[in-house]
Amino acid sequence: MKKIATLVLFLIGTQIYTNAQTAEEIIKTYHENIGGEEALRKIKSVKMSAKVDAQGMTLPIEIVNMADGRSRMQFEFQGKQMVQQAFDGETSWGVNFMTQKAEKADAEDTENIKRESKDFPDPFLDYAKKGYTIELMGKDTMEGAECFKIKFTKQPLLVDGKDVENVQYYYFDTENYVPIVTETEIKSGQMKGSISQTVYSDYQEVEGIYYPFSINSKVKGGQGQPVTIEKIEVNIEVDDAIFKFPETTEEAPAEAK
């Protein structure tokens, strides 16, 4: 009887150990499930074509991200292409919706974009080398699914001239080990202190990597702006000029005669 009891305790202990997860193991499994680290490192460019629901309108959008950190996001409105945000590695800019003119972002916004640019093609890829840390906070239920909650601490953000903590919480479903929700505190602006939440679903394979084709970003508890990805292209040729700020030169006034 004693031997049987000992065997039962051993099996129970083994089961607990088997079910135990570390943050590192969760991220490793996540990368394996979406295609593998080797495949991720081969990605040099990603172009996404999508539609976003905004204030009762459906707008076509296009997002291009490069391995060196350059990026561009534009949308189409009344037949016109509007660059919402672009970054050439040094300068961040966008088109003012009211004036229809390109404007450079301020130094602080540009610095934050530069700090975040190293997250391509996946923020968890080589996270330790980037100086990021991960911590398993236990389990939670999000979108009706049991999830691992990972605290992801990245490089600080610059707010009002000071570095502030940059923490995101990722919720990986315990079945497929992919993130279905992320949350982070808004650090500036009118919504400062609120929780920004992004919901991911409809993962599909593109060139050996799984991407979410449905993304809904919102303030927690709000309605948000659902984005439906229609097409993803990987490792395509991209014209360098699309990232550059469109410098304009005004014609000099004619000399008086």
ZIRA-V62136 format. One record per residue. N is the residue number from 1. RES is the residue in three letters. SS is DSSP state (~ for helix, > for strand, _ for the rest). OMEGA is omega in degrees with one decimal (NA if undefined). D_CENTER is the distance of its C-alpha to the mean C-alpha in Angstrom with 2 decimals. Layout:
# ZIRA-V62136
n;res;ss;omega;d_center
N;RES;SS;OMEGA;D_CENTER
N;RES;SS;OMEGA;D_CENTER
This chain:
# ZIRA-V62136
n;res;ss;omega;d_center
1;MET;_;-179.1;56.09
2;LYS;~;179.9;54.70
3;LYS;~;179.0;53.26
4;ILE;~;179.7;51.60
5;ALA;~;179.3;50.06
6;THR;~;179.0;48.77
7;LEU;~;178.9;47.27
8;VAL;~;179.7;45.53
9;LEU;~;178.6;44.04
10;PHE;~;-179.7;42.91
11;LEU;~;178.5;41.20
12;ILE;~;179.8;39.51
13;GLY;~;178.3;38.32
14;THR;~;179.7;37.05
15;GLN;~;179.0;35.13
16;ILE;~;179.9;33.48
17;TYR;~;-179.4;32.56
18;THR;~;-177.3;31.21
19;ASN;~;-178.9;29.00
20;ALA;_;-179.9;27.75
21;GLN;_;171.2;24.18
22;THR;_;178.3;22.62
23;ALA;~;179.9;19.00
24;GLU;~;179.5;19.49
25;GLU;~;179.4;20.95
26;ILE;~;179.5;18.23
27;ILE;~;177.8;15.54
28;LYS;~;178.9;18.19
29;THR;~;176.9;18.89
30;TYR;~;179.9;15.30
31;HIS;~;178.0;15.16
32;GLU;~;-175.9;18.64
33;ASN;~;-178.7;17.94
34;ILE;~;175.4;15.17
35;GLY;_;176.2;17.40
36;GLY;_;-178.3;17.98
37;GLU;~;-179.6;17.09
38;GLU;~;179.2;19.68
39;ALA;~;178.8;18.24
40;LEU;~;-178.2;14.73
41;ARG;~;179.7;16.60
42;LYS;_;-178.2;18.43
43;ILE;_;179.9;15.57
44;LYS;_;178.3;16.24
45;SER;>;176.1;14.75
46;VAL;>;175.4;12.82
47;LYS;>;-179.9;13.96
48;MET;>;173.4;12.97
49;SER;>;-172.3;15.72
50;ALA;>;172.7;15.32
51;LYS;>;-179.8;17.07
52;VAL;>;175.1;16.14
53;ASP;>;-176.8;18.71
54;ALA;>;175.9;19.44
55;GLN;_;176.3;22.69
56;GLY;_;179.3;24.58
57;MET;>;174.2;23.60
58;THR;>;-175.2;21.64
59;LEU;>;173.0;20.10
60;PRO;>;177.3;19.15
61;ILE;>;178.5;15.99
62;GLU;>;-178.4;15.01
63;ILE;>;177.5;11.92
64;VAL;>;176.8;12.73
65;ASN;>;-178.2;10.94
66;MET;>;-178.2;13.37
67;ALA;_;-179.4;13.86
68;ASP;_;175.1;15.57
69;GLY;_;179.4;12.76
70;ARG;_;-177.4;14.18
71;SER;>;176.2;12.38
72;ARG;>;174.6;13.80
73;MET;>;179.5;13.14
74;GLN;>;176.6;16.42
75;PHE;>;179.7;18.09
76;GLU;>;179.5;21.69
77;PHE;>;-179.4;24.02
78;GLN;_;175.5;27.74
79;GLY;_;-179.3;27.73
80;LYS;>;176.2;26.11
81;GLN;>;-178.4;22.91
82;MET;>;178.0;21.13
83;VAL;>;179.8;18.57
84;GLN;>;178.3;16.24
85;GLN;>;175.7;14.58
86;ALA;>;-178.1;15.35
87;PHE;>;-177.0;15.40
88;ASP;_;-177.8;18.06
89;GLY;_;178.6;17.51
90;GLU;_;-176.1;19.78
91;THR;_;174.5;19.90
92;SER;>;-177.3;17.40
93;TRP;>;177.3;18.95
94;GLY;>;-179.7;19.03
95;VAL;>;176.7;21.87
96;ASN;_;-175.1;23.59
97;PHE;_;-176.6;24.00
98;MET;_;-175.7;27.51
99;THR;_;-177.4;28.98
100;GLN;_;-180.0;27.24
101;LYS;_;178.3;27.06
102;ALA;>;179.9;24.43
103;GLU;>;177.9;23.79
104;LYS;>;175.6;22.29
105;ALA;_;178.7;19.95
106;ASP;_;-173.5;21.66
107;ALA;~;-177.4;21.61
108;GLU;~;178.6;19.55
109;ASP;~;179.5;16.60
110;THR;~;179.1;16.91
111;GLU;~;179.1;17.04
112;ASN;~;177.2;13.85
113;ILE;~;178.9;11.99
114;LYS;~;179.5;13.98
115;ARG;~;-178.7;13.03
116;GLU;~;-173.8;9.25
117;SER;~;-178.8;10.13
118;LYS;~;-175.8;11.12
119;ASP;~;177.8;7.83
120;PHE;_;-3.1;8.60
121;PRO;_;179.3;9.07
122;ASP;_;-175.7;7.76
123;PRO;_;-178.4;7.47
124;PHE;_;179.7;10.57
125;LEU;_;-178.1;12.56
126;ASP;_;-175.3;15.46
127;TYR;_;-177.8;13.96
128;ALA;_;178.7;17.58
129;LYS;_;178.2;18.42
130;LYS;_;-177.0;15.74
131;GLY;_;178.6;17.46
132;TYR;_;176.6;14.90
133;THR;>;177.9;16.53
134;ILE;>;-179.9;16.10
135;GLU;>;177.8;18.59
136;LEU;>;-176.7;19.55
137;MET;>;-178.1;20.55
138;GLY;>;-178.9;22.36
139;LYS;>;177.6;21.86
140;ASP;>;177.0;21.10
141;THR;>;178.3;21.20
142;MET;>;179.7;18.33
143;GLU;_;177.3;18.79
144;GLY;_;-178.0;22.12
145;ALA;>;174.6;20.95
146;GLU;>;-174.5;21.68
147;CYS;>;164.7;18.70
148;PHE;>;178.5;18.32
149;LYS;>;-178.8;16.80
150;ILE;>;173.1;15.11
151;LYS;>;-175.0;15.02
152;PHE;>;-178.0;12.53
153;THR;>;-176.2;13.98
154;LYS;_;178.1;12.56
155;GLN;_;-178.1;14.49
156;PRO;_;173.4;16.02
157;LEU;>;178.0;15.19
158;LEU;>;179.9;18.16
159;VAL;>;-178.3;19.63
160;ASP;_;175.5;23.15
161;GLY;_;-178.1;23.83
162;LYS;>;175.2;23.08
163;ASP;>;177.6;20.50
164;VAL;>;-177.4;19.06
165;GLU;_;-179.1;17.38
166;ASN;_;-175.4;13.59
167;VAL;>;173.7;13.13
168;GLN;>;177.1;10.59
169;TYR;>;179.3;12.19
170;TYR;>;178.2;11.02
171;TYR;>;179.3;13.60
172;PHE;>;179.7;14.50
173;ASP;>;-172.1;17.36
174;THR;_;179.6;20.47
175;GLU;_;-175.6;21.60
176;ASN;_;178.2;18.92
177;TYR;_;173.1;16.75
178;VAL;_;179.5;13.41
179;PRO;>;176.1;10.99
180;ILE;>;177.0;12.20
181;VAL;>;167.4;11.17
182;THR;>;179.0;9.16
183;GLU;>;174.9;11.14
184;THR;>;179.5;11.61
185;GLU;>;176.6;14.65
186;ILE;_;-170.9;14.85
187;LYS;_;-177.1;16.78
188;SER;_;177.7;18.55
189;GLY;_;-176.3;20.05
190;GLN;_;-177.9;21.88
191;MET;_;-179.0;19.47
192;LYS;_;-179.6;19.57
193;GLY;_;177.1;19.88
194;SER;_;179.6;18.33
195;ILE;>;174.5;15.54
196;SER;>;-176.0;12.36
197;GLN;>;176.3;11.48
198;THR;>;-178.2;9.16
199;VAL;>;-178.3;11.14
200;TYR;>;176.8;10.53
201;SER;>;178.1;13.74
202;ASP;>;177.7;15.90
203;TYR;>;178.8;14.68
204;GLN;>;-177.7;16.60
205;GLU;>;174.9;17.59
206;VAL;>;179.2;17.27
207;GLU;_;175.6;19.18
208;GLY;_;179.3;19.14
209;ILE;>;178.3;15.44
210;TYR;>;179.2;14.24
211;TYR;>;172.1;11.36
212;PRO;>;-179.8;10.99
213;PHE;>;175.5;13.04
214;SER;>;-176.8;12.99
215;ILE;>;179.9;10.29
216;ASN;>;179.3;11.85
217;SER;>;-175.5;10.61
218;LYS;>;166.1;13.62
219;VAL;>;-175.2;15.63
220;LYS;_;-177.9;16.78
221;GLY;_;-179.2;19.98
222;GLY;_;-176.2;19.47
223;GLN;_;177.6;19.23
224;GLY;_;179.2;15.92
225;GLN;>;-179.3;15.14
226;PRO;>;176.1;14.77
227;VAL;>;177.4;13.21
228;THR;>;178.6;15.06
229;ILE;>;179.4;14.15
230;GLU;>;-177.9;17.58
231;LYS;>;174.2;17.20
232;ILE;>;177.6;15.06
233;GLU;>;-175.5;16.90
234;VAL;>;176.3;16.43
235;ASN;_;176.3;18.37
236;ILE;_;174.9;20.04
237;GLU;_;-178.3;22.05
238;VAL;_;177.5;20.57
239;ASP;_;-178.9;22.90
240;ASP;~;-174.7;22.18
241;ALA;~;-175.3;23.71
242;ILE;~;-179.0;20.91
243;PHE;~;-173.6;18.92
244;LYS;_;174.7;22.08
245;PHE;_;-178.2;23.22
246;PRO;_;179.0;26.16
247;GLU;_;177.7;29.05
248;THR;_;178.3;32.02
249;THR;_;178.4;35.58
250;GLU;_;-179.7;38.09
251;GLU;_;-178.8;41.54
252;ALA;_;178.9;43.99
253;PRO;_;-179.8;46.90
254;ALA;_;-179.6;50.13
255;GLU;_;179.0;52.76
256;ALA;_;179.0;55.63
257;LYS;_;NA;58.87
